[in-house]
């Protein structure tokens, strides 16, 4: 396991609340978004600002972090590929368990012990919590507007620019017959 960097804006020092249950500390922080913060179609770009409002509370098991995250995600409309911007506004509450409490949970056979987030050397890493809050909230199929008509399947023209756009298509089963109608008529000789 790698050690947390206390200089990282997403790492919080638990000395703000100590280990006395009931101690609370509130803070506001703007942090730069890490890489790969989204999906293939929608993401908060690396380095974009995420605004955090946090409350840290010391509890018997560890530190309870309650907060909100706000930012802006960008992507492409799945219908017409135009740029899409979406405001991100998420809420989270996560318990970070002290190492001794985590060890106790494992000793008593708590099945959820492996899923616990932990206080590491007195620090808390918010990045996984923020990722778990923001990424699932992003639209799976973003659209530039609800009634976006998309692109023409034949030529790729944005249908919003020309709503009457169409291509004359002949059913391939009848295409051979249309070729007959394009041939010049033949003259037949008259018999006497």
C-alpha positions in Angstrom: 0.0 0.0 0.0 1.3 3.4 -0.9 1.4 6.2 1.7 -0.9 9.2 1.3 0.7 12.5 0.4 -0.5 15.0 3.0 0.2 17.8 0.5 -2.5 16.5 -1.8 -5.7 18.6 -1.7 -7.8 15.5 -1.6 -6.0 14.2 1.5 -7.4 15.4 4.9 -5.6 15.3 8.2 -7.6 13.7 11.0 -5.8 15.9 13.5 -8.6 18.4 12.7 -10.9 16.3 14.9 -8.6 14.0 16.8 -10.0 10.8 18.3 -12.4 12.3 20.9 -15.9 11.3 19.8 -18.2 14.3 19.1 -15.4 16.6 17.9 -16.4 18.2 14.5 -14.6 20.4 12.0 -16.1 22.0 8.8 -14.1 23.1 5.8 -14.5 24.2 2.2 -11.9 23.3 -0.4 -11.5 23.6 -4.2 -9.5 20.7 -5.6 -8.3 19.8 -9.1 -9.8 16.8 -10.7 -7.6 13.7 -11.1 -7.3 11.9 -14.4 -9.9 9.5 -15.7 -12.7 11.1 -13.6 -15.7 10.0 -15.7 -16.8 7.7 -18.5 -16.1 7.4 -22.2 -18.9 9.8 -23.0 -18.9 12.2 -20.0 -16.2 13.3 -17.6 -14.9 16.0 -15.4 -11.7 17.0 -17.2 -8.4 16.6 -15.4 -7.4 19.7 -13.5 -11.0 21.1 -13.5 -12.0 22.5 -10.2 -14.3 20.5 -7.8 -15.8 22.5 -5.0 -16.0 20.6 -1.7 -17.9 21.4 1.4 -17.0 19.0 4.2 -17.8 18.2 7.7 -15.5 15.8 9.7 -16.8 14.2 12.8 -14.8 12.1 15.2 -16.8 8.9 16.2 -15.9 5.8 18.1 -15.0 3.8 15.0 -13.1 6.5 13.2 -13.9 9.7 11.3 -17.3 10.3 9.6 -16.9 12.6 6.6 -20.1 14.2 5.2 -19.9 16.5 2.3 -21.0 17.8 -1.1 -19.1 18.1 -4.4 -19.8 20.4 -7.2 -18.2 20.7 -10.6 -18.8 20.7 -14.4 -18.6 17.6 -16.6 -18.2 17.8 -20.4 -18.7 15.3 -23.1 -20.4 14.7 -26.4 -24.1 14.2 -27.3 -24.7 10.6 -28.1 -27.0 11.5 -31.0 -25.2 14.4 -32.8 -21.8 14.5 -31.2 -22.1 18.2 -30.3 -20.4 19.2 -27.0 -22.5 18.7 -23.8 -21.9 20.4 -20.4 -23.5 19.0 -17.3 -23.3 20.4 -13.8 -22.3 17.9 -11.2 -23.8 18.2 -7.7 -23.3 15.2 -5.4 -23.6 14.4 -1.7 -21.7 11.8 0.2 -21.2 10.4 3.7 -18.4 8.0 4.4 -16.9 6.5 7.5 -13.1 6.1 7.6 -12.3 3.5 10.2 -9.2 3.8 12.5 -6.6 1.0 11.9 -7.1 -0.5 15.4 -10.9 -0.7 14.9 -10.4 -2.2 11.4 -8.2 -4.9 12.9 -10.8 -5.6 15.5 -13.5 -5.9 12.9 -11.4 -8.5 11.0 -10.6 -10.4 14.3 -14.3 -10.8 15.1 -15.1 -12.0 11.5 -17.0 -8.9 10.2 -17.6 -9.7 6.6 -17.7 -6.0 5.7 -14.2 -5.3 7.1 -12.5 -5.6 3.7 -14.8 -3.0 2.3 -14.1 -0.4 5.0 -12.2 2.8 4.1 -9.5 3.5 6.6 -7.7 6.3 8.2 -4.0 5.8 7.1 -1.3 7.3 9.3 -3.7 9.9 10.4 -4.9 10.9 6.9 -8.0 10.3 4.8 -8.0 10.1 1.0 -11.2 11.6 -0.5 -10.4 10.7 -4.1 -12.2 7.2 -4.1 -15.2 8.7 -2.3 -15.5 11.6 -4.8 -15.1 9.2 -7.7 -17.8 6.9 -6.3 -20.1 10.0 -5.9 -19.5 11.8 -9.2 -19.0 9.1 -11.8 -22.2 7.1 -11.3 -24.2 10.5 -11.3 -22.9 11.4 -14.8 -25.5 10.8 -17.6 -25.0 7.4 -19.3 -26.2 8.8 -22.6 -25.9 12.6 -22.6 -27.8 14.6 -25.1 -27.4 18.3 -26.1 -31.2 18.7 -25.9 -34.0 16.2 -25.2 -35.4 16.4 -28.7 -32.0 16.1 -30.5 -32.7 14.4 -33.9 -29.1 13.2 -34.3 -27.2 12.6 -37.5 -28.3 11.3 -40.9 -27.4 7.6 -41.0 -26.5 7.9 -44.7 -24.3 11.0 -44.9 -23.7 12.2 -41.3 -25.4 15.6 -41.7 -26.8 17.0 -38.4 -30.5 16.7 -38.8 -31.1 19.7 -36.6 -29.6 21.9 -39.4 -32.0 20.5 -42.0 -35.1 18.8 -40.6 -36.4 18.0 -44.1 -33.2 16.2 -45.1 -33.7 12.8 -46.6 -32.3 10.4 -49.1 -34.3 8.6 -51.8 -33.7 4.9 -51.1 -34.9 2.0 -53.0 -35.5 -1.3 -51.3 -32.6 -3.5 -52.5 -35.0 -6.2 -53.4 -36.6 -3.9 -56.0 -33.3 -2.3 -57.2 -33.1 -4.6 -60.2 -36.5 -3.5 -61.4 -35.5 0.2 -61.2 -32.6 -0.6 -63.5 -35.1 -1.8 -66.1 -37.0 1.4 -66.1 -33.8 3.4 -66.8 -33.2 1.5 -70.1 -34.3 3.2 -73.3 -37.4 1.5 -74.9 -36.6 -0.8 -77.7 -38.3 -0.6 -81.1 -40.0 -3.6 -82.5 -40.5 -4.3 -86.2 -44.0 -4.5 -87.5 -44.9 -7.6 -89.4 -47.2 -7.4 -92.3 
